Every structure is written in structure tokens, then in C-alpha cells.
Amino acid sequence: MAASFAPDRKAKRLISTGNIELDKKMAGGIPEGSLSLIEGQSDAGKSVLVQQLTWGGLRDGLRVLFYTTENTTRSLLNQMEDLGLGVEDYFLLGKMSIYPVPQAFDEIHSQQVFQTLRAHIAQHADRFDIVIVDSLTTFVSHVQDQDTLTFFTLCKEFCDLGKTLIFTMHSHVFSEQMFIRLRSICDAHMRLRVEEVGDQLVKALEVSKIRGAVKSTGNVISFDVEPNLGMRIVPITRAKA
């Protein structure tokens, strides 16, 4: 897949994972100001990937606003520490803020969370460079497709201000047709899955779209998640035809 190039005269910084080999496979990184979607099945590594991007961004001097439905503040910090992605010093210095978000169980609550989440991002956007929501699954599964499309479209306004927004969600929440519509709104799209290779299960990351990428995209990257190492590429890398 040929690389596309941003129309801006000024080159955009790239959001790094902090892992040189992984960055190479991810077309160099995610350009700042991108609206990004990371989708995948359960236990495929979505949370680990955004934690890698958090760590890489903080190390490069960027500030991260992290919303989580998966963890408490302490459990997220501990989880990242266990992966060798310690960020507690950045958190204590105010370079990273973490907001646990309660899961929703009906349409009304989900719509309220969408509105509150966008308002909260707007309130804090001037203080942060990267906004991560891990994950949107619990909310998008209860609202109409149009509500989700509207939320993503409105969030593009933050990207116009140079903010990088990264959302994760499970692949089962939408039809393929809906995901096609979401991907068209997003600047970057990555998909994770678990594959059977021989007699073992491996995680695979497909980098299907990064608008403004400095290198080609389309790689499929196989990786493991290991204590003290985070994501480690295993030598089963393939490329899309």
C-alpha cells in the first residue's frame, strides 16, 4: 500500500511506541493530529498497544490524557509498570492524567457519557497532546450507529487543533459496513486479532491505514506481550498483498 503524505508544509511529529522495531512496522508512528481507531477481539492486545503509545509519547515530551473503562488509576499504573512501561513519575508530575470511566448498560447512559466525555476532553485539551479512550465498547454497543459516527466526527475538531485522539473498541460491536464508515472518518486504523500459527496462538497487529504516514503501511505484525518488555515482535511478520 503506497504511503500518503500530509498536505501541511510543516512536518508533523510522530507518536512513537517507544519500541524502534514496532515503530518501523507502524509506518514510523502515528502523526500528531490524527483521529485513530484501534479495534480487535478480546485479549488481542488493544490495551497494551495504547499503553505502548502512552509510554512512547511521554518519553518524547508529549502529555497524555487517558480515559479507561478497563482499570482504576492505580491498576493502570501497576499494569504498565509490570510491562516495563513505567509512567508513574510522569503521572506525579502532571504529564499524564488518568480518568476511570464507569461502564454503561443502556442507551441513555451511553449517550450521556458521549456528551460528558467530549465536554471533558474540550475542557482539558489545551493541557494535553494525546487523548486515549480505552475502550469505547461499552458505550457504542448501546447507542445507534449514527450517535457513534457523530461522536467521532465531532472529535475530529480536536485533531484540527493538533491533538491526537486514540480510541479502542472490540470488533464485535459493529457490522463490517459500520466499521467501513468509521474508518473513513479516522486518520489511522489498526486491527488486532489472535491467530493460530502452528501449535501456538500469537497476537497480530494489522496496520491498515495511517494517513500522512512517512513509510508504507499494510504490514501485519505478530507479537507477544511479555513482563518488563511490553510488546515484543516475533518473526512471523507478513505483508498484505
C-alpha angles and dihedrals in degrees: 000000000000118000120250123215131222115246093223116111091218114070113242123234116246125235104232130203089217088242112105096203093046092048090054090055091047094061091263096305139299113305114238114259093039127139102218134193122197112187132175150131123283116291092009094122106264094137093045091052094053089045089054090050090048092052094045093048094049092049089054092054098261124135121234132209107195125192116188135187090174102060148021117244092261096044091051092051091047093047092053091046090054089054093052090254098114113179103160093111090055089048092051091048092053095248089119130036123192124201119184109215119204116235120252127230104187142034098257094052091045092053090049091051091051091053094043093045094052091046091049092050090050091050093053102028095103091060098051140054101196127041119193128186114190102206138005094172098102092053104039091049091065103043135069116271090246091059090057093046090050091050092052092045092051091048089059086074089070090052089055085061090055097261120139114222121193122187128184128200140159118265093230096067096079141034118251089253091058092048089052089057092047093048091053089058094047126079094210131031129183129175127202129198142159116247134189111234112180107311096338139074117233133182117241130200118200113199097202102163138012112163110213093020116168090213136031120287131204099088122144110213124197116207147163128220111228135179113262091006107062113199113010120187115231120206100258096095117154135179129223117253 
